[in-house]
Amino acid sequence: MNALFRNRNYLRLFAAHGIALVGTGLMTVALSLLAFDLAGEGAGAVLGLVFFIKMVAYVVISPLAQAWAVILPRRAVLIGSDIVRLAAALSLPLVTEVWQVLSLVFVLQAASACFTPTYQAVLPDVLPDERDYTRALSLSRLAYDLEMLVSPALAGLLLLIMPYSALFAGTALGFFGSALLIARSRVPPLDRSIEHRPFRERLTRGVMLFLAVPRLRGLLALDFAVACVVAFVLVNTVVLVRGTFGAGEGALALAMACFGAGSMAAALALPRVLERFGNRRVMLPAGFCLVGFGGFGGLLLVGMDLPPVWLCLVLLTGAGLCYAAVLTPAGRLLTQSGNQDERPALFAAQFALSHACFLIAYPLAGWAGRDMGMGGCLLLLSGMSLAAMLAALRVWPARAPVKAA
């Protein structure tokens, strides 16, 4: 990690991403409270719409934004996205109607759908050494996990001294700090020849590469396998904790912390593991282990009215570990599967397609959990995950070349 931390350009970009993530975490808490103020007992439905709009923005806007923004300087795209997000965050405390909240959330998430794939595509150009880039991917995974733990705690402390509307100002400060750091960073330019490609080609290039490259077809199957099991964790853990076990909010925090701890442990170990075994020999076994954790958990919930708490926490930790072990190396696959001018399209396609998997899995997890029970729901989703893993095993041959031709 020493060489990585000596790269000031990378550190500025990483800090920009981390500050923006903390701001986004504050906004999540503030949005929950704003929804309750506007809708009362209907706040859950409002938040469900918020998350649905987020996924739609990611799936629809990301390829469109990449196809258009790729002809602009990448630093300008990143800073412009932060400015749009900042303006939307500052506007949220002023709204008085639910439709206004949903509209601003769509604008903010559309800007994020432009920012995140662009940032991800910049990293391999800033860190051309594969070992440094692998470590950077692990740090990015850690940043996402820490955001899940740090932002709610920070929001709780701030709410002791200020109203929740002030949290939106904290969100805006996060985006402002991100824009300042990016402005001080050096972002390598893209090959300008890409400007002359037709818009339709720029729009569909990433998806066509996914369909053409075996390892990327495997990655798409892995994305769906992960989405099936992780959607159950994110949608139904609260039902298990508060309903099945009758525990309080602290128990829910502990359950999600176990999932996050597993993910963080994988992120810390992955650089050395990937250097030794490679992407495929890590990602596929981790995916099958995730299926195993899900299937065992489903059988446990079907067979026992009240499973042992410690065993459920172990399963959540293992699921978090496998989740990170599958998704963290995805950036390496994308980098190895295309040249510099193809990477923005590849990262945008991965961003859109992976969120499309969750767009399917989230409502399915909610519906099946309500109508089939928690055990039946988890068995159904684990079975779908297993089918996706078998597809990944088939379409991603072991002898596929490591680098793009």
C-alpha positions in Angstrom: 0.0 0.0 0.0 3.0 2.4 0.5 3.3 3.1 -3.2 -0.4 3.8 -3.5 -0.4 6.2 -0.6 2.6 8.1 -2.1 0.5 8.8 -5.2 -1.0 12.2 -4.3 -3.1 12.3 -7.4 -4.8 9.1 -6.5 -5.2 10.2 -2.8 -7.0 13.3 -3.9 -9.4 11.3 -6.1 -10.0 8.7 -3.4 -10.6 11.4 -0.8 -13.1 13.1 -3.1 -15.0 9.9 -3.5 -14.9 9.1 0.2 -16.1 12.6 1.2 -19.0 12.3 -1.3 -19.9 8.9 0.1 -20.1 10.3 3.7 -22.4 13.1 2.4 -24.6 10.6 0.6 -24.9 8.6 3.9 -26.0 11.7 5.8 -28.6 12.3 3.0 -30.0 8.8 3.4 -30.8 9.5 7.1 -32.2 12.9 6.4 -34.4 11.6 3.6 -35.9 9.1 5.9 -36.9 11.8 8.4 -38.1 14.1 5.6 -40.3 11.3 4.2 -41.9 10.8 7.6 -42.6 14.6 8.0 -44.3 14.7 4.6 -46.0 11.3 4.5 -46.3 10.1 8.1 -47.1 6.4 8.3 -46.7 6.3 4.5 -43.0 7.1 4.7 -42.1 3.6 3.9 -43.9 3.8 0.6 -42.1 7.0 -0.2 -38.7 5.6 0.6 -39.5 2.6 -1.5 -40.2 4.9 -4.4 -36.9 6.8 -3.6 -34.9 3.6 -3.9 -36.8 2.5 -7.0 -36.1 5.9 -8.7 -32.4 5.5 -7.7 -32.1 2.2 -9.4 -34.0 3.4 -12.5 -31.7 6.4 -12.7 -28.6 4.2 -12.5 -29.9 1.8 -15.1 -31.2 4.3 -17.7 -29.0 7.3 -17.2 -25.6 5.8 -16.8 -25.2 4.5 -20.4 -26.8 7.7 -21.8 -24.6 10.0 -19.7 -21.5 8.0 -20.7 -22.2 8.2 -24.4 -22.7 11.9 -24.2 -20.1 12.9 -21.6 -17.3 10.8 -23.1 -16.7 13.7 -25.5 -16.1 16.1 -22.6 -13.0 16.4 -20.4 -13.4 13.8 -17.7 -12.5 16.2 -14.9 -15.2 18.6 -16.0 -17.7 15.7 -16.0 -16.8 14.8 -12.4 -16.9 18.3 -11.2 -20.1 19.1 -13.0 -21.8 16.0 -11.5 -20.8 17.1 -8.0 -22.2 20.6 -8.6 -25.5 19.1 -9.8 -25.6 16.9 -6.7 -24.7 19.8 -4.5 -27.6 21.9 -5.9 -30.1 19.0 -5.5 -29.0 18.4 -1.9 -29.4 22.1 -0.9 -32.9 22.1 -2.5 -34.2 19.1 -0.6 -34.9 20.9 2.7 -37.1 23.4 0.8 -39.6 21.0 -0.6 -43.1 20.6 0.7 -44.5 17.8 -1.5 -43.5 14.2 -2.1 -43.3 14.6 -5.8 -40.7 17.3 -5.3 -38.6 15.0 -3.2 -38.8 12.3 -5.9 -37.9 14.7 -8.6 -34.8 16.0 -6.8 -33.7 12.5 -5.9 -33.9 11.5 -9.6 -31.7 14.6 -10.5 -29.2 13.7 -7.8 -29.0 10.0 -8.7 -28.8 10.8 -12.4 -25.7 12.9 -11.6 -24.3 10.1 -9.5 -24.9 7.7 -12.5 -22.6 10.0 -14.5 -20.0 10.5 -11.7 -19.4 7.0 -10.5 -18.6 5.1 -13.8 -16.5 8.1 -14.9 -14.5 7.9 -11.6 -14.2 4.1 -11.9 -12.9 4.4 -15.4 -10.3 7.1 -14.4 -8.7 4.9 -11.7 -6.9 2.4 -14.0 -5.4 5.3 -15.9 -4.2 7.0 -12.8 -2.8 3.7 -11.5 -1.4 1.8 -14.5 0.3 -0.7 -12.3 -2.1 -3.7 -11.8 -1.0 -4.3 -8.2 -1.7 -0.7 -7.2 -5.0 -0.7 -9.0 -6.0 -3.9 -7.2 -5.3 -2.3 -3.9 -7.2 0.8 -4.9 -10.3 -1.4 -5.7 -10.0 -2.9 -2.1 -9.8 0.6 -0.7 -12.9 1.6 -2.6 -14.8 -1.4 -1.2 -13.7 -0.4 2.3 -14.9 3.1 1.7 -18.4 1.9 0.8 -18.5 -0.4 3.9 -17.2 2.3 6.2 -19.8 4.7 4.8 -22.5 2.3 5.8 -21.1 2.3 9.4 -19.8 5.9 9.8 -22.5 8.0 8.2 -25.4 6.8 10.4 -23.3 7.3 13.5 -22.2 10.7 12.4 -25.8 11.6 11.6 -26.9 10.5 15.0 -24.3 12.8 16.7 -25.2 15.8 14.5 -29.0 15.3 15.2 -28.2 15.9 18.9 -27.3 19.5 18.2 -29.1 20.4 14.9 -32.4 19.7 13.0 -32.3 16.9 10.4 -32.6 19.5 7.6 -29.1 20.6 8.4 -27.9 17.1 7.4 -28.6 18.1 3.8 -26.1 20.9 4.2 -23.6 18.3 5.3 -24.4 16.4 2.1 -23.8 19.5 0.0 -20.5 20.1 1.8 -19.4 16.6 0.9 -20.1 17.2 -2.8 -18.4 20.6 -2.6 -15.3 19.1 -1.0 -15.3 16.4 -3.7 -15.4 19.0 -6.5 -12.6 20.9 -4.9 -10.3 17.9 -4.6 -11.1 16.8 -8.2 -10.3 20.3 -9.4 -6.8 19.9 -7.9 -6.3 16.4 -9.4 -4.8 15.4 -12.7 -7.3 13.3 -14.7 -5.7 11.6 -17.8 -7.5 12.5 -21.0 -9.2 10.0 -23.2 -8.3 9.4 -26.8 -10.2 12.1 -28.7 -10.9 9.7 -31.7 -13.8 8.4 -29.7 -15.6 11.7 -30.3 -16.1 10.8 -34.0 -18.0 7.6 -33.2 -21.8 7.8 -33.8 -23.9 8.3 -30.6 -25.6 5.0 -31.0 -22.2 3.2 -31.1 -21.0 5.1 -28.0 -24.3 4.2 -26.3 -24.3 0.5 -27.0 -20.5 -0.1 -27.0 -20.3 -1.3 -23.4 -23.2 -3.7 -23.5 -21.9 -5.2 -26.8 -18.5 -5.8 -25.2 -20.2 -7.5 -22.3 -22.0 -9.8 -24.7 -18.8 -10.5 -26.8 -16.2 -11.1 -24.1 -16.6 -14.4 -22.2 -15.3 -13.1 -18.8 -17.7 -10.2 -19.0 -20.6 -12.5 -19.7 -19.5 -14.4 -16.6 -19.4 -11.1 -14.6 -23.0 -10.3 -15.6 -24.1 -13.7 -14.4 -22.1 -13.1 -11.2 -23.8 -9.8 -10.8 -27.2 -11.4 -10.9 -26.1 -14.2 -8.5 -24.9 -11.7 -6.0 -28.0 -9.5 -6.4 -30.4 -12.4 -5.5 -28.9 -13.2 -2.2 -27.8 -9.7 -1.1 -31.2 -8.3 -2.0 -32.7 -10.6 0.6 -30.1 -9.3 3.2 -30.9 -5.7 2.5 -34.7 -6.0 2.2 -35.6 -8.7 4.8 -33.0 -8.5 7.6 -35.1 -5.9 9.3 -38.1 -8.2 9.1 -36.1 -11.1 10.6 -34.6 -9.0 13.4 -37.8 -7.1 14.4 -40.4 -9.7 13.5 -39.0 -13.2 13.8 -36.6 -12.5 16.7 -38.5 -9.6 18.2 -35.3 -7.7 18.8 -34.7 -3.9 18.8 -33.0 -1.4 16.5 -29.6 -2.1 18.1 -29.9 -5.8 17.0 -30.6 -4.6 13.4 -27.4 -2.5 13.6 -25.4 -5.5 14.8 -26.8 -7.7 12.0 -25.8 -5.2 9.3 -22.5 -4.6 11.0 -21.7 -8.3 10.7 -22.5 -8.2 7.0 -20.3 -5.1 6.6 -17.5 -6.6 8.7 -17.4 -9.6 6.4 -17.2 -7.4 3.4 -14.4 -5.3 4.9 -12.4 -8.5 5.8 -12.6 -9.7 2.2 -11.5 -6.2 0.9 -8.4 -6.3 3.2 -7.4 -9.8 2.1 -8.2 -9.6 -1.6 -5.1 -7.9 -3.0 -2.8 -10.7 -2.0 -5.3 -13.4 -2.7 -6.0 -12.0 -6.2 -2.2 -11.8 -7.0 -1.8 -15.4 -6.1 -4.9 -17.0 -7.6 -6.3 -14.6 -10.2 -9.8 -13.3 -10.7 -11.7 -16.4 -11.8 -10.3 -18.7 -9.1 -11.5 -16.2 -6.5 -14.8 -14.9 -7.8 -16.4 -18.1 -8.9 -15.8 -20.0 -5.6 -16.9 -17.0 -3.6 -20.1 -16.9 -5.7 -20.9 -20.5 -5.0 -20.1 -20.0 -1.3 -22.6 -17.1 -1.3 -25.2 -19.5 -2.7 -24.3 -22.0 0.0 -24.8 -19.4 2.8 -28.1 -18.4 1.3 -29.4 -22.0 0.8 -28.3 -23.0 4.3 -30.0 -19.9 5.8 -33.2 -20.7 3.9 -33.2 -24.3 5.2 -32.6 -23.0 8.7 -35.5 -20.6 8.5 -37.8 -23.2 7.1 -36.8 -25.9 9.6 -36.7 -23.9 12.8 -39.1 -21.3 14.2 -36.3 -19.4 15.9 -32.8 -20.2 14.6 -29.7 -19.6 16.8 -28.8 -15.9 16.7 -25.1 -16.6 16.6 -25.5 -18.8 13.6 -27.5 -16.2 11.7 -24.8 -13.6 12.5 -22.1 -16.0 11.2 -24.1 -16.5 8.0 -24.4 -12.7 7.5 -20.7 -12.3 8.0 -19.9 -15.0 5.5 -22.4 -13.5 3.0 -20.7 -10.1 3.3 -17.3 -11.7 2.8 -18.4 -13.5 -0.4 -20.3 -10.5 -1.6 -17.1 -8.4 -1.6 -14.9 -11.2 -2.9 -17.2 -11.4 -6.0 -17.7 -7.7 -6.7 -14.4 -6.1 -5.7 -12.3 -7.7 -8.5 -14.9 -6.6 -11.2 -12.8 -3.5 -11.9 -9.9 -5.7 -12.8 -12.0 -7.7 -15.3 -13.2 -4.5 -16.9 -9.8 -3.0 -17.2 -8.4 -6.3 -18.7 -11.2 -6.5 -21.2 -10.9 -3.2 -23.0 -8.5 -0.5 -24.1 -8.5 3.0 -22.5 -11.1 4.4 -24.9 -13.4 1.5 -24.2 -13.2 1.6 -20.4 -15.8 4.4 -19.9 -18.3 2.4 -21.8 -17.4 -0.8 -20.0 -17.7 0.8 -16.5 -21.0 2.5 -17.4 -22.4 -0.8 -18.7 -21.3 -2.6 -15.6 -22.8 0.1 -13.4 -26.1 -0.1 -15.3 -26.3 -3.8 -15.7 -25.4 -4.6 -12.1 -28.0 -2.2 -10.8 -30.6 -3.7 -13.2 -30.0 -7.0 -11.5 -30.9 -5.4 -8.1 -33.9 -3.7 -9.8 -35.2 -7.2 -10.4 -34.1 -8.7 -7.1 -35.2 -6.0 -4.7 -39.0 -6.2 -5.4 -38.8 -10.0 -5.7 -37.2 -10.2 -2.3 -40.0 -8.1 -0.8 -42.8 -9.9 -2.6 -41.5 -13.4 -1.9 -40.7 -12.6 1.7 -44.3 -11.4 2.3 -46.1 -14.3 0.4 -43.7 -17.2 0.9 -42.2 -16.5 4.3 -38.6 -15.7 5.0 -37.3 -19.3 4.5 -39.1 -19.9 1.2 -38.0 -16.5 -0.1 -34.4 -17.2 0.7 -34.5 -20.6 -0.9 -36.1 -19.2 -4.0 -33.5 -16.4 -4.3 -30.6 -18.9 -3.6 -31.9 -21.2 -6.3 -31.9 -18.4 -8.8 -28.4 -17.4 -7.6 -27.3 -21.0 -8.1 -28.6 -21.0 -11.7 -26.7 -17.8 -12.4 -23.5 -19.2 -11.0 -23.8 -22.3 -13.2 -24.3 -20.0 -16.1 -21.2 -18.0 -15.1 -19.2 -21.2 -14.8 -20.3 -22.2 -18.4 -19.7 -18.9 -20.2 -16.4 -17.9 -18.5 -13.9 -20.6 -19.6 -10.9 -21.2 -17.4 -8.5 -20.7 -20.3 -9.8 -17.3 -21.3 -6.9 -14.9 -21.9 -6.1 -12.5 -19.0 -5.6 -9.4 -21.1 -7.8 -7.9 -23.9 -6.6 -8.6 -27.4 
